[in-house]
């Protein structure tokens, strides 16, 4: 299947991306990994008038430790976080959950932030983000705001992100030393949508 027609923008700076999003707030969509958006386009379940590809925007691929947790930028790939030695030490729950996300080729392209922004109730990363007291940084041409995970999801595939805002990074608490955790999933095959 072919996606519906759209205008394509590939800004090189965050300010430019936010200006484009502000200009096309009602019909534009952000593209980072495309793990969820590209299939929706191909099935014509989504028909944005503009795609704003943020992959050329510098600094959005960072993974860093701060304030007792991990901050992950909007273009940081799931595979990169999964195979980060720092993430394995600081947040093994997140790394374990990432191993259940789809298949490796998809994790090489898909982003942690994109999965959270998509708000699929069957997805692994929103559940872990909620469990680890996550926070979202939302930016627009007019400024930025932080939203706690418990107030971020408003329903299935629905979030607190306004039409002119971009989710630029997420933060999640690192489990405390000695704190117990587990991640389990039941699916028909590895990489399929979770049943439980």
N, C-alpha and C positions, 0 to 999 in steps of 0.2 A: 504494500500500500504506500501511497505517497502522502506526505503531509500537505495541509492546505498552504497556500502562498502566504509569505510573511516578509517583512523587511528585516534585514540582518545588520546588526551593529557589533563591532568588536573594539570597544574603547580600550585605551592603554592606561588610563588613570581612573582611580576611584571617583574623583569629582566628575569626570566626564560620564562615567556609568550612571551616577546618581542623577545628573542633569537629564540624561536620556530617559531614565526611568520616570523622572518627574514630568517630562514632556509627554511621555506615552503611558502614563499611570493606568489608564483605564483599559488599555489593550496590549501593553508590553509584558513580557515575561523575561526573567533572568535565566540564563543558561550557564551552568558551570560544568557539571559532569554529564548531565542528560540522562542519567540512569532511569529516571521516572518520566521526564518530560518527552524524550524522543519517542518512546512507545506510544504515549498519549497522542502525540502529533501524528504518528504513522497510522494510528487507528481512528484519527480524526475525532478524538474525544476532547481535544484541546485545539483551539484555533486562534492563537494570539496574532495580533497584527504586526508585532515587532518582537524579535528575539534580541536580547542584549547579552552577548557572550562576554563573560567577565574573565576568561582564562588568560588574557594578556595583562590584566591589572596586577601590578606587582604588590607583594606583601600579603596577599590573601591566602597564600598556601602555608602559612606558618602553623607550627605546632609548638606550643611553649608552656612551661610550667609557671604558674603564678597563683598567689593567694590560696595555696593548698589544693589546687586543682589544675586542670589542663585546659588551655584555650586552643581552639581549633578554628582556623580561618576557612572562609567560604570555598576556596578551591583546593583545600587539602584533600587528597584522595584517600579513600577508605583503605586501600592497600598500603599506602604510605604510613598511615597511623597503625594499622595492624602489624606492620613489620618494623615499627620504631622501637628501638631498644629502650628509649626513655619511657614510652607508653607502656611497654611490657612491665617495667619496674614500677612505675607510678600508678598505673590504672589497668591492672590485668583483667578486670571485669569488662571494660570497654574492648580490649583486645579479643577476649573470648567471644563476645557478642559479634564482633566484626567477622570472625571466622564463619559465622552462620549466614552472613549476608550474601545472597545470590551465589554466583560463581566467580572465580578469580578474575577472568577478563572484565566482568562488570565492576568488581571492586577496584580494578586498576583505573577505571574512568570515573566511577561514582564518587560523590563527596559525602562526608559525614554531615556537613551542614545542609546539603541538598536533601538528604534523607529526612532530616528533622523538619525542614521547611515543607516537605511534601505531606507530612503528617499522616502517613498510611498507618492505620491501626494494626496492621499485620507486620509492620517493620520492626526490626530489632533495636535500632538506634534511638528512636523516640522513647521506648520503654526504659532503656538504660539511662538516657539523659534525664528522664523524670526521676528515676530511682536515685540518681547521684546529684539531686538538687541543682539541676542545670540552670543556666541563665543564657539569654539570647541578647546580642547586641544588634539592634535594628538601626539602620542609617538611612537618611533621606537627604535631599538637597538642603533641607531646612535644619538639620541637626541629627542627634542620635538619642536613643533611649534604650534602657535595659528592661527586659521582661523576664521574670522568673518562670521556670518550666511549668509550674502548676497553673499559671495564668496564660500560658502561650497557646495551648491547644483549645480551640473552642468547639471542636467536633471532629468527625471523620474528615480527613483531607482539608481541614479548616483551622486557621491559626490567627494570631493577633497581628500578623504582618499586614500593614496598610498597603494600598495599591501603589503608593509612591515610595515604599520602603524596601530595602534589601537587608536580608539577614547576612551580616558580614562576618560574624563569628559566634561560636558558642563556647561556654565554659561549663565544665562539670567537675564536681568534687572528686578528688582521689580517695579511694577507700583508705581508712585509717589502718596503720599497721596492726595486725592481729584481728582485724574485722573480717567476719566471714561473709562470703558471697558465693553465688552460683548462677550459672546461666544455662538453661536447658530449653530445647525447642523440639517440637514434633512436627515433621513435615513428611510428605510422601517420599521425596527424594532430597538429598542434600542440595540446597540452593533453591528449592521450591518455596512458595509462600508458606509461612508457618500455619499449622492447624491449631497448635497450642504453644 
